[in-house]
Amino acid sequence: MVDFSTTPIPLSHTPFALALAPDGRKLCVTGSDDTVFVIDTLTHKVTSTIACPGPGDLVFHPDGGQLFVTHADAGAVSVVDITTQSVTRTIEVAAGEGFLTMTPDGRRVYVSNQDKGKVSVIDTGLAKSIRDIATGTEPARVVVSPDGLRVYVTDTGANTVIVIDTGTDTVIGSPIPVGWIPFGMAVTPDSRRVFVASLLGNQVAVIDATTRSVTANIAVEGFPQDLQISPDGRRLFLTHRDMDRITVVGTADLRVLRTLPTAGAPRMMALTADGHCGYASDFEGSAVLPFLTESLSASAGVRPESVSAPDSRRVYVANSGSDAVSVIGPDDWRVPAGQEPNAVAVTPDGRLAFVANGKSNALTVFDADTDEVLDDITLANPAVTLSMSRDGRFLFAAGQNRLTGIDVSSQEKFMETNAWEGSILSIAAAPDGRHVYVADEDADTVFLFALADPVNPGTPVPVGSQPNAVAVTPDGDVYVANRASDDVTVIDGSTLTVVATLPVGVSPAALTVSADGRRVYVANQNDTAPALDGQRGHGGCGTVSVIDTATRSVSGDPIPAGRQPIGLAPAAQGDRLYVAAFLSAAMLVIDTATRTVIDRTPVGLYPTAVALTPDGRRAFVTNSGDGDVSDVDTHTTRIPVGKRPTGMAAADGLLYVANSGAGTVSVIDIETNAPTDNAISVGGQPRTLAIAPDGSRLYVTDSGTGSVHVVDTATRAVLGTPVLTGSTPLGAAVSPDGTRLYVTDSDAATITVIDTGTRTVIGTPAGVGVAPLEVVVAPGGSRLFVADTGADKLLVVDTATLVVTTAVELPGAPHGLALSAEGRTLVVTIPAAQSLAVIDTATLKTVGAPLPVGNAPHGVTFAPGGLRVYVANTASNTVSLVDL
């Protein structure tokens, strides 16, 4: 089983192409310095290197014993014996940079020769080139169809795709016009469609293989390079050479489904045979970037144990390590904003947000509570920067050579200057709200503009080269980031004289002042700090410099902050700094005390600015590449409950939480996300909860007293005495008719049946498995599904006889169970394998290979609709959202 970790795999050289062995155990990667790396997919470690001259593209033979590697400089293909890990022969082909592909039967290798306009054909049995096929001007990528009948070749010189018939090794038909600089290609498993990525065309062409014509074009962003299709043909994966993410497109409707964040800029890709995982070479760093194809993870809390999704809006996670329940929004909320939104400002009361659009004259206004767009304010030209007065009365918008003043309450323009010489990239309102500091990039100056005299700007103050960001402290000092001179100018606001020039990082692009005025943070867009968790910019991460305003000096070392940090927003409490990283497609969160990145939230394409609501609970990030604004919950809601919460159950708008360390059950109002008055005291160590179908009874297993407590949900009173079941009752499930409660005892390896009407045990406990844990009841009530954590098995139990009728083998010991509403699909968490098994309850067979999730997955639940599940990963403090 492959390692499901997404931690980058470090290499000693920059990687290029990748190839997975047919059995999935080895990943071979070409790098610079005549090296092919061999990575064990079980451990994600480089186990060896193969000396191979000038390695470029590579492909495995279907038998897994040989690896074919191009050597562009020598016009050759090296054949590597995988057992001896040595080059056994060299096959001469036409010289020139090229790529290769192998037919499914392993008999032929096709090699493009970009300099010669040819594709060479290698007979793998003879180990020699048997012919050259004249193609286009610059043949690049070559891909063979799964049926082996066609080879497709991108011609980057003519912007076309050429089709070769493998039966005759001749070009058939005319070249197929596609986008500009076609490169990556992928063919669907049925060989009926071909997808072609245009590196500089920002599109993916869809070719009908029968008619050899383009039937559609998918608009994408960010230098699309490599393509891979999932084994089932449902998803297309696309790398972006300048972005830290992979785009996922549905092949049925050609719609972008989502993006997968990566810890670097992905270049070339390889997918595992089951399609659950992938590997990408890092375009700008020395690492291989693993990624998961079907699941996404979100931070949840400390030791998440169980998970509940009572509605489509929220997911609740019981964090046994932090005595709280986390509330996570499953969706990425976006607000349409216009064309290339590039700046955002929020009113001090948090009610309104204003967004400047770089490609339109509209200033978009939306309700910050509901994300509803309210209006557009028309400006004389597009605004590139915004600044709001501290009292929230005035908003100032500037673009190119014009400044506009807007009354926030009426949203009416009260001032609009005439055009002047120069270029405005940044403005900042003075503390009195009646003056605005304007940075003129062309003149390398800053001047003070008075609202009372909009015709005559103040005397310019010379600063550094290309000033493009300005900020004012509460006491009136002005800080100016000078992009070309890599420094910050400090101006005394009372005398308008320069008092300091502070060297910072490379290309300071933005700055902001902390709420208390004690710190100024500077985003150094093109700095070259060491890599941050595998993320790399141009030679490294961008950084954030910290300036102490009391001493007017730079404090400490720069903080690594993703690829091209450009937008900054400090929390009012001073403990966090939010950073929009332009090429990382993410918002980073910096702990200002430890000066480290503590969180990373994927946002849209090319984020440029970030603004916070006054309470710091929400951040708005402008995504200039997507034309919208991300509305991000900056602090996952934490609902305090009792000590060591474990199990949860929801019914009738309430969420019940078993607090194993407090002997209580907390009750949370789902509408308000607030605990109701007084937890239900049950004593012992409550572990698992089960609710009667009509919602009238709550059943609580107590591993401390070996019993089950019965709670009346209307009165929240414990009914009668606990029902004794055994030493360690852990799992509980109610029959569909509500008359029976089934309780597993892990230590005694039994199932106890309780009559819910009389609250008494029926008969004697039945022996089941080695250490039964979770249990669920099939919809008809005739079968139980039991996770046997003492064995690698899922047990199927007949409820009439309590006899195990079937044992389904699993790839590890199971823990959590969840059954779809119609009862056809059962999901099982496998903690040791970091995976989720999917079982068809009709056939009692596992469906495909286990799906990768986080570390030590425990609780699992279906999302409404049954197409997704949520998994609580106890050891990685995350929740995975998995598409089934």
Order of alpha helices (4+ residues) and beta strands (2+ residues): beta-beta-beta-beta-beta-beta-beta-beta-beta-beta-beta-beta-beta-beta-beta-beta-beta-beta-beta-beta-beta-beta-beta-beta-beta-beta-beta-beta-beta-beta-beta-beta-beta-beta-beta-beta-beta-beta-beta-beta-beta-beta-beta-beta-beta-beta-beta-beta-beta-beta-beta-beta-beta-beta-beta-beta-beta-beta-beta-beta-beta-beta-beta-beta-beta-beta-beta-beta-beta-beta-beta-beta-beta-beta-beta-beta-beta-beta-beta-beta-beta-beta-beta-beta-beta-beta-beta-beta-beta
